[in-house]
Amino acid sequence: MILFRYLTREVLLTMSAVAGILLLVIMGSRFIRYFSDAAEGDFPVTILGSLMMFHLPGFMELVLPLAFFLGILLAYGQLYMNSEITVMVACGMSPLRLLRVTLLPASIVAVLVALCSLWLTPAGALQTAATLEEQRSRLDVSVLAPGRFQDFGGGRTAYISDFSSDGTEMQEVLVHEQPGPESPHSFVTRAGSGYQETRIETGSRFLVLENGERYGVMPGQNDAQRLTFERYTMRLGLSRSLQELDSLEYATTQELWHDPNPRAQAQFQWRTGLPLMVFILALLAQPLSRVNPRQGRFGKLLPAIFLYVAYLSLLLAAVDAIGSGSLPTVIGVWPVHLLFLGLGLLLLWRSQRKGMR
């Protein structure tokens, strides 16, 4: 039990460190992308945290198998470097016994990956799409940033100099409306202040402008319209309900199971194959972690990463082939898993014949 706890702790600690670094890189990249969209006024900055949390399960289902694979390689490689494996062999440890020890952390990681891929990832993707769709339908003034020209929806471009201290009133507002089917004129409205108002009885939202002027011009003509106002109300739209989101990416795993569509079956096999991938990677990583102390524990890291990339690439290619109908769903992605399972068993058999010396 002492040896079992020691090996499990080394693998899980190394895996946690690798997963933390990979998540930091991937989430940092997505955060920069979302922050750029928020700066452009596509949605308020206040929902950035929620969007990142909704994406976290999707990142975890891809990062955890790779982190566990690298964790075994680095942890067991360090044991070979320190000649600890030599001591274990002298005590009767064999590759099969070491594999049994590795299966417990592999089971833990597989359960986490299954939880993400089968449930949390589609739920998070649905929440992300729903949140972005809701923001696109609201046309809220909260998406505007002072000192910038930004699209305001409905062919409108808005500019504000600043917000009031409580954030409810805009100062020095400029709104440009492009010609549309209702009117061939292009309108420019300038006001000293403005705020958004919602009529509860109808659900309509209005932009109320105060103390300003409104100009209307028609392209190609020299005349223009000019209107001076103390209060001008601009209808933004109705608070419409959320559109139906029926993408297979958002469907539950149970719905995919009962859907005979090849694209649905491809998505189902991708989700169910990720937990299986964890055990196959554990089988591959154990014999690949055996290194010569002179090589260092990173001696076989690059070939192992190439092997992982090949595994993942073949899985994605099989999923695309199933979705396009060129590969029968009965065959599916399972030949890819069987190929690398056979490769792992072959490497383990060679390691068992040679021993772990």
N, C-alpha and C positions, 0 to 999 in steps of 0.2 A: 504493500500500500504506500510506503514511503516513496518508492521509485515511481509508482503510478501517479501520485500527487505531484512529484517533482517534474515529470515529463509533461503532464497536463498543464501545470502552471507555466512552464517555459513556452509551450506552444501558444497558449492563450494570451500571455503577456506580449509575445512577439507579434501575434496577430493583431492585438489591440493597437499596438504602436503603428504598424503598417496601415491598418484601417483608418486610424486617426489622420495620418498624413494624406492618404488618398482622398478621404472625405473633405479635408481642408482644401485640397487643390480643386476637386470637382465642385464643391459648394461655393468656393470663392469665385470660380469662373461663372457659375450660374448667377451668383449674387451681382457680379459686375454687369452681366447682361440685363438683369431685371432692374438694377439701379439706373442703367442708361435709359431703359424704357420709361421708368418713372420720371426721370429728368426731362424726357420728351413730352410728358404729360399724358401718357397712355393710361396710368392709374396712379392713385395716391401712394406716397412713400410709406404711409402707415400700414399698408397690407404686405410689405416686403417680408416681414417676419413670418406671417402666415403662409405665404407662397413657398418660402424655403422649407418650412416644416412639412408642408404637403408633399414636397419633392423628396424629402429625406428617405422614405421607404424605398423609392425607386433607385436612389443612389446606393442604399444598403444592400439590396438584392444583387447588385453587380459588384460592389466593393468587397463584401464579406467572403465570397468564394476565392477571389484573388488574394485577399489578405490572409486567409487561412492557408492557402497553397504556399505563399511566401513565408508564412509563419513557421510551417513545418520545415521548409528548406533551411531557413536561417537558424531555427532552434536546434534541430538535429545536426545541422552542419557545425554549429558551435560545439556540440557534444563530441563530434568526431575530432574537431580541432583540439579539444582539451583531453582527448583519449578517454573520455568517460564511457564511450561505446565499447572500448576495449575491455574496460572493467565489467561492463554489463555482460559482454560475451563470456568472460571468464566465470561469471555467476550463473550462466545458463540462459541468457537472453537470446532469442532468435528473432529473425525478421517477422515471423508470424505472430510471435508474442508481442513484439513492439507494435505491430499493426493493430492488435486487439486493444492495446493501450491508447492508440491514436483514435480509435473509433468513438470514444466517449466525447472528446471535444468536437469531433466531426459531427456527432449526433446533435450536439448543442447548436453548432453553427447551422446545420441543415434545418433545424426547427426554426431558427430565426429567419433564415432565408425563405423557408416555406411560408412563414407568417407574413413576410413582406410581399412575396411574389403572388400568393394566392388571395390575399385579403387587403393588406394595407396599401400596396402600390396602386391597384385600380381605384380604391377609395380616395387616395390622395390625388390621383390624376383627375378624378371627377370633381373633387373640391377645387382644384386649381382652375380647371376649365369653367366651373360655375362662378368662381370669384371673378375671373377676368371677364366673363360674359356679363356679369352683373355690373361691373365697373364700366364696360362699354355701353351698357344700356342706360346708365344713370345720367351721364353728361353733367356730373357734379362740378361746381366751381372749385372743389378741393383739389382737382387735378391741375389747376393753373398755378404757375409759379410767377412771382413778380419779376418784371423786367424782361419778359420773353414773349415772342409771338408763338402761340400754340393753337393747334386745331382743337375746336370745341365741339365738333360733331355737327352734322347737318350742313356741311359746306361753310361753316363759320370758322373764323380765325379771331382769337381774342388776345388783347394785351392789357395788362394791369400794372400800375406802378407799385402798388403795395396793398396789404390787407390792414384792416383795423386791428387794434390790440386784441380783441376777442376772436378774430379770424372770420367773422360773419359778414363783413362789409368790405367791398373792394373800392380802391381809390384810383381815380383817373383811368377810366375804362375806355378801351377802343375795341369795337367789334366790326369785322368785315364779313359781309355775306355775299357769297358768289351767286351769279344768276342761276336760277333753277327753273323747273317746269311751271311753278306757280307765278313767277315774275321774271321777265328778261333783264331787269335792272340789277345792278351791283350796288349794294348799300354799304355805307360806312357810317357807323354810329359812334359818337364820342360823348362821354358823360363824366361828370365830376365824381360820381360814386354809383355804386350798384350793389345789389344783393340778390340771393336766390330765394324764391318763395314757392311753396307747394300748397295747392288747394286740396285739402283732405277729402272733400266731398267728391271730386272728380279724379283725383290722382294726377292732375296735370301739374307740371313744374314750369315756372316762369323766371326769367331774368329781369329784374326791375331796375331800371336805370333812372337816375335823377339828375336834373340840371345839365342838359346837353343839347347836342344838335345831331340831326340825321340827314345824310346826303345820299341821293339816289341818282345814278348815272347809267346810261345805256351805251354799251360799246359801239363806237362808230358815229355817235351823235354829239353835238356840241352843247346841248342844253342839259340841265341838271335840276334835281329837286332838292329843296332845302327845307328842313323842318326843325323848328326850335321847340323844345319841350321842357317842362318841369319834372314830368314823370312819364316814362315810356316803358311799357311791359312787352317783353319778347318771349313768346311761348317756346319752350325747349322741347316739350314732348310729354308723353304719358309715362308713368312708372310701370312699364310693361313687365309681364312675368318672364321668368327665365326660359330661354329657348330649350327645346328638347335636345339633350346630349345623348346620342345613340351610338357613338363610336365604340368599336370593339375594345379599345384601350380602357374604356370606363366600365365595361360589362363585368359582372361578377363571374367568378370561376364556375359556379353552378350553371349560370346562363350559357357560358361557352361550352360546357360539357354537353348540354342538350341541343346546341345549335349545330346542324350538319354542314353549315357553310365552311368551305376550306379555309377561309381567312380566320374564322372563329376557332377552328380546330388547330390551326397553326399557333394562334395566340395561347390556346389551352396547353398545347404541348410545350411551348416555351416556358410557361409558368411552372408546370409540373416538373419540367426537366432540370430546373435550377437547383432544387434540393438534392436531386440525384447527382448532379454535377459535383457537389461538395464531397461526397464519398469517393467518387472516381478520382478527383484531384488529390484526396488524401492517399489513395492507393498509388498514384503516380509520384507524389512528392516524397514518400518514404525512401524508395530506392535511389531517387535522384539526389537526396540529401547526403549520400555517402561521398565524402571528399577526402582527398589526401591532405594531411596537415600542411604539407608544403604548398598546396594550391590555395588554401584559405577557404573560408566557408562560402565565399562568393564565386567559387570556381565553376559551379554548374548553374548559377543563377540565370545567366543569359540564355542557355539552351532551354531551361525550364520555362522561362517567360515566352520564348518562341513556341514551345509546345502548348502553353495555355492560349496564346493568341490563335494558333491553328485550331484548337478545340472550339474556342468561341466563334471564330470565323466560319467554321463548318456548320455550327449550330445555326447561326444567323442565315447562312446560305440555304440550309434545309428549311428553315421557317419561311423564307421568301419563296422557295420553290413550292411549298405546300399552299401558301396563300395564293400563288398564281395558278395553281392547278396542275403544274408540271410534275409534281411528286404526289403520289396517292397518300391520303391521310392515314391509311392502314399502315403503311411503311413509316411515314413521319420522320421525326428526328431520332428515333431509337437506334438506327444503324450507326449514327455518329457516337452515341453513348456506348454502344457495344464495341465499337472500334477502339476507343480509348480505354474502356474497361479491359479489353483483351491486351492492350499494350501495357497497362498497369500490372495485370497478372503475370505477363511475360517478364517484366522487370523485377517483380517480386520473386518469381521462380528463380531467376538468375541470381538474385541477391541471396536467396535461401540456399542455393547450391554452393555459392562461394562463401557463405557465411558473412558476418559483418566485420571481418578482420580488415 
